[in-house]
Amino acid sequence: MTLVYQTPTKRIIRSNMAASIITSKLTKYYGRDKTPALDSLDLHIKAGEVYGFLGANGAGKSTTIRLLMNFLQPTSGSAQIAGLDAVRDTVAVKKHVGYLAGDVALYPKTTGHELLDYLARLQGSMAPEYRATLEKRFEVETAKPIGSLSKGNRQKIGILQAFMHRPDVLILDEPTSGLDPLMQEAFYDTVLEARAHGAAVLMSSHNLAEAQRVCDRIGIIKHGKLIHEQIIGGGAELVKTTFRIVLEHPADAARLKKAPHLTFISDEGPAMILQATDALGPALKSLSQFDIHSFSTQQLSLEDEFLDFYGDKS
């Protein structure tokens, strides 16, 4: 298969791209909690793809990222990065990854220049010309102690350390936090540049507009479960048909939740909210197998889905 990408400056073709981030039933319980912080997460992010990971605070985004980075150990399931096991091969994995934490903590007494030099030596792979390009693009203040910088300027140094060695995989937790609109645009261009070079990018965010601006696909996570995925790159349709169903026989609810061609979203009292997984016809055929008391549909944009169905209703 041949994939074609458009960058701000050039068109690059890459062939036979292998998966770069894979999770299989990845699950995490904290302490004695009976409810998992992350519940059987399956992700498959290809090289040359930007995946937006959306959800509210506490949804499981940062837990996922910490598991991928092996800062936490999974309760069950597994994760692979660039074909390596995230736990067993954790040292080798770090050679492939550019990582930006959600709350950047950098040595306050060192200058940005000193920190970036140190991290470049630690990483072992150098791209000095690209680092210089990024320093200019983001107008980074590298001569001052990091502790004297504003949040936005510290964030820019965090972005540089993640991107400067041109990693195969980028794992970015709320990367535009503290950036002004001009620097956000510089960040989006840098992400697209990394994608064009074949990097797989996992980017967590609260910002749906940001995801639609830069991502190829998005996933919405709620209460530790991935409840929705959608292609959004290349002008893909952002509208889904959603059903509000009240069953004649409530005991059929469990069966309806597993019906083919439908994705269960949430319960609203006696009503069940579901979405057509693909074409509308097969979804309606699945619904026809049930005795339905009431039925309504609406066309929801991706933004409607995020706002109306992400909320903590269940």
C-alpha positions as CSV (number, residue, x, y, z in Angstrom):
1,M,0.0,0.0,0.0
2,T,1.3,3.5,-0.8
3,L,0.4,6.4,1.4
4,V,0.6,10.1,0.2
5,Y,1.0,13.0,2.6
6,Q,0.9,16.7,2.1
7,T,3.2,18.9,4.2
8,P,3.3,22.7,4.3
9,T,6.2,22.7,1.9
10,K,6.3,19.5,-0.1
11,R,4.5,16.2,-1.0
12,I,6.2,13.1,0.3
13,I,5.3,9.5,-0.6
14,R,6.1,6.6,1.7
15,S,5.3,2.9,1.1
16,N,4.6,-0.1,3.2
17,M,4.5,1.7,6.5
18,A,4.6,-0.7,9.5
19,A,2.7,0.0,12.7
20,S,4.8,2.0,15.2
21,I,2.5,2.1,18.3
22,I,0.3,-0.9,19.2
23,T,-1.5,-1.6,22.4
24,S,-3.4,-4.8,23.0
25,K,-6.0,-5.0,25.9
26,L,-3.8,-2.6,27.8
27,T,-5.3,-2.3,31.3
28,K,-4.3,-0.5,34.5
29,Y,-5.7,-0.6,38.0
30,Y,-4.4,1.7,40.7
31,G,-3.9,0.2,44.1
32,R,-7.1,-1.4,45.4
33,D,-9.4,0.5,43.0
34,K,-12.1,-1.8,41.5
35,T,-12.6,0.4,38.5
36,P,-9.7,0.4,36.0
37,A,-8.0,3.7,35.1
38,L,-7.5,2.2,31.7
39,D,-9.7,-0.6,30.4
40,S,-8.6,-3.0,27.6
41,L,-7.2,-0.3,25.3
42,D,-6.5,-1.4,21.7
43,L,-4.6,1.2,19.6
44,H,-2.9,0.8,16.3
45,I,-1.0,3.9,15.1
46,K,1.0,3.6,11.9
47,A,4.3,5.3,10.9
48,G,3.5,8.5,9.2
49,E,0.2,9.0,11.1
50,V,-0.9,11.6,13.7
51,Y,-3.4,10.2,16.2
52,G,-5.3,12.6,18.4
53,F,-6.1,11.2,21.8
54,L,-9.0,13.2,23.3
55,G,-10.7,13.2,26.7
56,A,-11.3,15.1,29.9
57,N,-9.1,15.1,32.9
58,G,-9.0,11.7,34.5
59,A,-10.2,9.9,31.4
60,G,-7.0,7.8,31.0
61,K,-4.9,9.8,28.5
62,S,-2.0,10.3,30.8
63,T,-2.2,6.8,32.2
64,T,-1.9,5.5,28.6
65,I,1.1,7.6,27.9
66,R,2.9,6.7,31.2
67,L,2.3,3.0,30.4
68,L,3.8,3.5,26.9
69,M,6.8,5.2,28.4
70,N,7.0,2.4,31.1
71,F,6.7,4.9,33.9
72,L,3.9,2.7,35.1
73,Q,3.5,-1.1,34.8
74,P,0.3,-2.4,33.2
75,T,-2.0,-4.6,35.2
76,S,-2.6,-6.7,32.1
77,G,-2.3,-6.4,28.3
78,S,0.7,-5.1,26.4
79,A,2.2,-2.3,24.3
80,Q,4.7,-2.2,21.5
81,I,6.6,0.8,20.1
82,A,8.6,0.4,16.9
83,G,8.2,-3.4,17.2
84,L,9.7,-3.4,20.8
85,D,7.9,-4.4,24.0
86,A,7.3,-1.2,26.1
87,V,8.2,-3.1,29.3
88,R,10.8,-5.7,28.4
89,D,12.6,-3.4,25.9
90,T,12.1,-0.1,27.6
91,V,15.7,1.1,27.2
92,A,15.7,0.4,23.5
93,V,12.3,1.9,23.1
94,K,13.6,5.3,24.4
95,K,16.0,5.5,21.5
96,H,13.0,5.7,19.1
97,V,10.8,8.1,21.1
98,G,10.5,11.8,21.5
99,Y,8.4,12.5,24.6
100,L,6.8,15.6,26.0
101,A,5.1,15.4,29.5
102,G,1.8,17.1,30.2
103,D,3.4,19.2,32.9
104,V,6.9,20.0,31.7
105,A,9.4,19.8,34.6
106,L,12.9,21.0,33.5
107,Y,16.1,21.8,35.5
108,P,15.4,25.4,36.6
109,K,19.0,26.5,37.1
110,T,20.4,25.3,33.8
111,T,20.0,27.3,30.6
112,G,18.0,25.9,27.7
113,H,21.2,25.5,25.7
114,E,22.9,23.5,28.5
115,L,19.8,21.2,28.9
116,L,19.4,20.6,25.1
117,D,23.1,19.8,24.8
118,Y,22.9,17.3,27.7
119,L,19.8,15.6,26.3
120,A,21.3,15.4,22.9
121,R,24.3,13.5,24.3
122,L,22.1,11.3,26.4
123,Q,19.9,10.4,23.4
124,G,23.0,9.6,21.3
125,S,21.5,10.7,18.0
126,M,22.2,14.2,16.8
127,A,20.5,16.4,14.3
128,P,22.2,19.8,15.0
129,E,20.9,21.5,11.9
130,Y,17.4,20.5,12.6
131,R,17.7,21.6,16.2
132,A,18.9,25.1,15.0
133,T,15.9,25.2,12.7
134,L,13.6,24.5,15.6
135,E,15.2,27.1,17.9
136,K,14.7,29.7,15.2
137,R,11.2,28.6,14.4
138,F,10.0,28.7,18.0
139,E,12.1,31.7,19.0
140,V,13.5,29.8,22.0
141,E,15.4,31.7,24.7
142,T,18.2,29.2,25.3
143,A,20.7,31.6,27.0
144,K,18.5,32.1,30.2
145,P,18.1,29.8,33.2
146,I,15.0,27.8,32.6
147,G,13.5,28.7,36.0
148,S,13.4,32.4,34.8
149,L,11.3,31.6,31.8
150,S,7.5,31.9,31.4
151,K,5.4,28.8,31.1
152,G,5.1,29.3,27.3
153,N,8.9,29.6,26.9
154,R,9.5,26.5,29.0
155,Q,7.0,24.6,26.9
156,K,8.9,25.5,23.8
157,I,12.1,24.0,25.2
158,G,10.1,20.9,26.1
159,I,8.9,20.7,22.4
160,L,12.5,21.1,21.2
161,Q,13.8,18.3,23.3
162,A,11.1,16.0,22.0
163,F,11.6,16.8,18.3
164,M,15.2,17.7,17.9
165,H,16.6,14.2,17.3
166,R,14.0,13.4,14.6
167,P,12.5,10.4,16.5
168,D,10.6,7.5,14.9
169,V,7.8,8.0,17.4
170,L,6.5,11.1,19.2
171,I,4.4,10.8,22.4
172,L,3.0,14.2,23.3
173,D,0.8,15.0,26.3
174,E,-1.1,18.3,25.9
175,P,1.8,19.7,23.8
176,T,0.4,23.2,23.0
177,S,-0.3,24.1,26.7
178,G,0.9,27.7,27.3
179,L,1.7,28.5,23.6
180,D,0.4,31.6,21.9
181,P,-1.5,31.2,18.6
182,L,1.6,31.9,16.5
183,M,3.7,29.3,18.3
184,Q,0.8,26.8,18.0
185,E,0.9,27.2,14.3
186,A,4.7,26.6,14.4
187,F,4.0,23.4,16.4
188,Y,1.4,22.2,13.9
189,D,3.9,22.6,11.1
190,T,6.5,20.7,13.1
191,V,4.2,17.8,13.7
192,L,3.3,17.6,10.0
193,E,7.0,17.7,9.2
194,A,7.6,14.8,11.5
195,R,4.7,12.9,10.0
196,A,6.2,13.5,6.5
197,H,9.4,11.9,7.7
198,G,7.5,8.8,8.8
199,A,7.1,9.4,12.5
200,A,4.1,8.0,14.3
201,V,2.6,10.7,16.5
202,L,0.3,10.1,19.5
203,M,-0.9,13.5,20.8
204,S,-3.3,13.9,23.7
205,S,-5.4,17.0,23.8
206,H,-8.6,18.6,25.2
207,N,-8.8,20.7,22.1
208,L,-11.0,19.3,19.4
209,A,-10.2,22.1,16.9
210,E,-6.5,21.4,17.3
211,A,-7.1,17.7,16.6
212,Q,-9.1,18.5,13.5
213,R,-6.3,20.9,12.4
214,V,-3.4,18.4,12.5
215,C,-4.5,14.8,13.1
216,D,-5.3,12.0,10.7
217,R,-7.4,10.1,13.2
218,I,-8.8,10.8,16.6
219,G,-9.8,8.5,19.5
220,I,-12.1,9.7,22.3
221,I,-11.5,8.1,25.7
222,K,-14.0,8.1,28.6
223,H,-13.6,6.4,32.0
224,G,-10.6,4.5,30.7
225,K,-12.3,3.1,27.7
226,L,-11.9,4.1,24.1
227,I,-15.4,4.9,23.0
228,H,-15.0,6.3,19.6
229,E,-12.4,6.5,16.8
230,Q,-12.7,8.4,13.5
231,I,-10.6,9.3,10.5
232,I,-10.5,13.1,10.1
233,G,-7.7,13.7,7.7
234,G,-8.0,14.5,4.0
235,G,-11.4,16.1,4.2
236,A,-13.1,12.9,5.6
237,E,-16.8,13.3,6.6
238,L,-17.1,14.5,10.1
239,V,-20.8,13.7,10.5
240,K,-22.2,10.5,12.1
241,T,-25.7,9.2,12.5
242,T,-26.7,8.7,16.1
243,F,-29.7,6.8,17.4
244,R,-31.6,7.3,20.6
245,I,-33.3,4.0,21.4
246,V,-35.8,3.0,24.1
247,L,-36.3,-0.8,24.0
248,E,-39.7,-2.4,24.5
249,H,-37.9,-5.1,26.6
250,P,-35.1,-3.6,28.7
251,A,-33.6,-7.0,29.1
252,D,-32.5,-6.8,25.5
253,A,-30.1,-3.9,26.3
254,A,-27.0,-6.1,26.7
255,R,-27.6,-7.7,23.4
256,L,-28.1,-4.4,21.6
257,K,-24.9,-3.1,23.0
258,K,-23.1,-5.9,21.1
259,A,-25.1,-5.7,17.9
260,P,-23.1,-5.6,14.7
261,H,-22.7,-2.3,12.7
262,L,-23.5,-0.3,15.9
263,T,-21.3,1.4,18.5
264,F,-22.7,1.9,22.0
265,I,-22.0,5.4,23.3
266,S,-23.9,5.8,26.6
267,D,-27.1,5.2,28.6
268,E,-29.5,8.1,29.3
269,G,-32.0,6.7,31.7
270,P,-34.1,4.2,29.8
271,A,-32.6,5.4,26.5
272,M,-29.5,4.0,24.8
273,I,-27.4,6.2,22.6
274,L,-25.7,4.3,19.7
275,Q,-24.0,5.2,16.5
276,A,-23.8,3.7,13.1
277,T,-20.3,2.1,12.8
278,D,-20.1,2.4,9.1
279,A,-23.0,2.6,6.5
280,L,-26.5,3.5,7.7
281,G,-28.2,0.5,6.0
282,P,-26.5,-2.2,8.0
283,A,-27.0,-0.3,11.2
284,L,-30.7,-0.1,10.6
285,K,-30.9,-3.8,9.7
286,S,-29.3,-4.5,13.1
287,L,-31.8,-2.3,14.9
288,S,-34.7,-4.1,13.1
289,Q,-33.9,-7.3,15.1
290,F,-35.2,-5.6,18.3
291,D,-38.6,-4.5,19.6
292,I,-38.2,-0.7,19.9
293,H,-40.5,1.4,22.0
294,S,-39.2,4.7,20.7
295,F,-36.6,5.7,18.2
296,S,-35.0,9.0,17.0
297,T,-32.0,10.0,15.0
298,Q,-29.8,13.0,14.6
299,Q,-26.7,14.0,12.6
300,L,-23.9,14.9,14.9
301,S,-20.6,16.5,14.0
302,L,-17.4,15.3,15.7
303,E,-17.7,18.4,17.9
304,D,-21.2,17.5,18.9
305,E,-20.1,14.0,19.8
306,F,-17.3,15.2,21.9
307,L,-19.4,17.8,23.8
308,D,-22.6,15.8,24.1
309,F,-21.4,12.3,24.5
310,Y,-18.1,12.7,26.2
311,G,-19.7,14.4,29.3
312,D,-19.8,12.4,32.5
313,K,-23.2,10.9,32.1
314,S,-22.5,7.3,32.9
